[in-house]
Structure formats: C-alpha cells, structure tokens
Amino acid sequence: MSRPLDLVLLWHMHQPDYRDTATGEFRLPWVYLHAAKDYSDMAWHLESHPGVRAVVNLVPVLLDQIEDYADQFATGRLRDPLLRLLVRDPATPLTDAERAFAIDRCFRANHEKMMKPFAAYARLHDLHRLFEAAGEDARREWLSDDYFYDLVTWYHLVWTGEAVRRNHAVVAELMTRGAGFTHADRVALFELYGLLVRDVTGRYARLAASGRVEISTTPNDHPLAPLLVDFRAAREARPDSPLPEAPAYPGGPERLREHVGLAFASHARRFGAPPRGVWPAEGAVSDAVLGVLGAAGAQWTASGEGVLVNTLRRAGRPVERRVEYLYRPYRAADDGPLCFFRDDRLSDLIGFEYAKWHSHEAAGSFIGELEAIAAAAPADETPLVSVILDGENCWESYPYNGYYFLDTLYARLESHPSIRMLTFADAVARPASPTRPPACTVPLPPLVAGSWVFGDLSTWMGAPEKNRAWDLLAAAKTSFDAVVASGRLSSDALARARRQLAVCEASDWFWWLGDYNPAHAVSSFESLYRANLASLYVMLGLTPPPALGVSLGRGAGHPEAGGAMRRAT
C-alpha cells in the first residue's frame, strides 16, 4: 500500500463584468456560454462522484452576471445581442449588421475540438471562408438567412457541455439533424440555456450543503490586489520592472478592503455564511494583502508555488527538494490565515498538457505523480498537495469538454486507498489519525509579492500598455475622489459611480494588454476597459479625457505565449 497523501483540488470560476454601464447590454457572451458548458459540466462531475471533495471558487462579479442572465431568460428582456439573434423571429430578413455580427461571433471557439468533430458546423466555416475570399457582395447574394440561423444554432450547440448533451435530448436531436433549424428549434435551445444558467448557483450551493464542496471567494471584482495596494509590489520579484508614471493607486488599500468586504457580504447572502477562504485574483498576494484578508476573517488563502520559492530564497531557506517545502500549510502571522501554495507542475499538467493525452493515460499519470510525492515525503507527516486551476477555459482544448478525463480522474481518486481528498477548510481543521499525521504548519517569512504566473506580477504591470492602463485608472480615481469630496453626488449617483469604479479595477483589463495576446481578445478587452473608464467620468458629471479615445494596444500573438496562459475566449 502506498503512503498517505492529502489532495486539495480548487477549481476557479471567473469572468469579468461584460456589461455596458450606459445600456445594460452585454458586450461579450462568455458568462452564459461558460455556464452552459463548463459550470454545468463541472457541477455534474462533482454530483456524479460522491467520494470526491473539492473547492470551487466563485467570484462575486461572475455570480452577479449569472443572476442577470437568469433574469433575462426568465423575463425575455434580453440584453445580450447573441441571445437575441438566437431567438430572432425570421419573418423579417436579417440586416447586414446582424449578418456581420453572426460571422464575427459564431466562429469563436476551439476549432480543433469544438468545430472539426461536427461536419455540419465545419461546413458553415468552409462556406464562410469561401465567400470571405469572394467578397461581401457575393456573401450577401449567395448566403441566405438560413445560413446565419444555422450558424448561431451550431455555435450554441457546441457551447453545451458533454454532460449536458448526454442529459438533455434537445442537443442530440439538433446535432443529429445538422441543418435547417427552425425558429422553434432555436427557442428550444434557448430554453435549455435558461434552465442551465438559472441552476448554476443552486447546484454548487447544494454541493456545499452536502459537505462535498467548499465554496470560496475572491475580492468582489477580481482586482490585482498587491498592485492595487502598492505599485512597488511589482518590483519585489522583478526589481527592474518599469512602473506606471503615477506613484500609486490613490486609496488602494481602502479599495481592496471594500472589494473584500463586498465579497464576504455576497457570499453570506448567497450561501448562508461568510466564506472560510479566499483565492485572491490570480493568486496574487503580498504581506499587505494577507493583512487585509486576515482582518476580514479569512481562515485560509492560497497562491502560486513561484511566490513561495521566491519568498523562501529571500529568507535563505533551501528550495532544492519540493517535498521538503511545498506540500504543507504556512502561517502568515500569529493570527493570520493559513497559506497554501499550488503545485504549479501538477496544476499546469491538467490546464495545458493532459488535453493532448488519452484520458486514462492522463488520469494515470496524475495519480502516479501523487504517489511519487507521497513516497518521497518525510515519514513523519502527510504531504498536502494543492492543485489549483481555471475550471472553465482549459476544457475547450480537451476532447468532449474533458468529460472522460474528469470522469476517470475522479473515479480513480475517490477509490484510491491512500489518497484523501480534502477541502482547504478541512486542512485548516487539521484532520488526522494515528496512521495519517497532519502536514506540518510552518511560519511564513515575509512574502515576495507575486502571483501564480511566473511567481511575479509582470502579466499585469511593466509593459508600456499595461502601465498606461494603470495611469488612466489612477487618474480616474483621482477625479472620483475629488468629486466625492465635493459632496455634489446624490447617494444613488455615488453608489453607481462606486460600482463602476470597482468594475474598472478588475485585473482582466491589464491581463489582456500585450503583443503576445491575440488581436481579437486585446481589441475586445481594451476597448471595453476604456469604455468603462469613460462611463465612470460621465457618472461623475465630468467629460471623459481624450486619452480614452486612443487604443492601448492591438495584440499579435497567441494566448498561451508570454505569460497569458489561461483565457482563450
């Protein structure tokens, strides 16, 4: 029998706020698409394997948008143009703008795994490429409205999860037919999406109530916490990192405390009690951030392995053998939260590598890695392995949305004789037995600020366009503070402006800036960021500065290059 090992799996679910403040319209559809594909599938796998325990991190701004979509499905007052196109009455011909919109949106998927397996959908793409070369006039003449209705239908079909397809006949029926979808077909698909979106939060709440899942949170709008508090945090891991022109983000510590407070209140409202743990946005931490989380009552938090390595090296501690430092909790201060650090290699194997493997071989490899860690660990403690990764975007790269991999992995984990699955709350409680001594809790030296990406903060600060984005945000916050101090905003206007400021502080806007990112993603995110800042100025009764009319960057790369290793929307 192999030696004991404790495993914590944390799946992080997040999307930034895609709503246009002025109109309430959703600029991008990723929240409801991921709800139908990934959030639903991930819940199904957890429901189907009662021996599995896991942490699911749900960011409040994601839950806000899920509730917004649930209202849209329930009332029919649709604020997402893609949903409106899905159920559009075909009695009136499509406009040129609607046709162009369908082409722009409905091929945004992993073509290898989400298009090529479906010949009818792939044929629609082939026709698009043919008429793209022939010109707009040819496309207008030869492609009927039926083409575009089939296209939007197929796009929504491929964005359903594999477990969804196996449990809801409408998907299999439409995929089998392949073409010629009627308005009634599209309405049936719309209604299925509504069912899935409306039940997302409830499914995870029921899993949490059963004790099989711990739900954790993130500061409300997913701000990059160490930089919000102090720009100089970027230089703790990279001393030569260029900083923005602004010396600091005005009132940053107070803003972080507000994001944390809102997250705790959101969690208590939705799940009946405050969260026990916090996964900070991108696992980005600093000593100041740990202080804020501890003061809010967080029992645990987590970050990337690189942060721990940098911290231990600065403290002069050895980091040659991972089994001697990584697989244990660290105490930030006498009364601070326990800190756990992700096994970057194991987490990235799931996130980026195992999609290329046969599911049984991938699951076997993962189990073998865990057994090797257990065998090499000190005899007087049980290693605690933290595997933390995105629970949504990586499945686009897997065959069948990761269905066979997750099903096989969960089955092998829940039946393994010496691997015990825990939540971080379990680990805080230090479960033990005579045959399973707990992992040793170690005092944490002063942190070197960083994140799960390379152990530093370069994905969000340092490049010229990223620093310019921070300067624009700092300037807007200075204007916000001046207007608030004047007292000329009503309580309602102040609440709206404060909410808009929080949206602008999200980490995602800075993530996507950079030449290594794909052009369509950079364009979507940076234009929405500038629009959000402009809306903030309007809410303050000010004219947006001309600088907000200038693009921050174009992008020219692939989302897995140069550090942007996660989101492939």
CORRA-V56582 format. One record per helix or strand of 3 or more residues. SS is the DSSP state (h for helix, s for strand). FROM is the first residue (numbers start at 0). TO is the last residue. If there is no record, write none. Layout:
SS;FROM;TO, SS;FROM;TO
//
This chain:
s;4;12, h;29;47, s;53;57, h;59;74, h;80;85, h;95;104, h;110;113, h;118;133, h;135;141, h;144;157, h;161;166, h;168;176, h;182;197, h;199;208, s;212;216, h;224;228, h;230;236, h;251;270, h;280;282, h;286;295, s;299;303, h;304;313, h;321;323, s;337;341, h;343;355, h;358;375, s;382;389, h;392;396, h;398;414, s;418;421, h;423;427, h;463;485, h;490;503, h;507;510, h;518;538, h;545;548
//
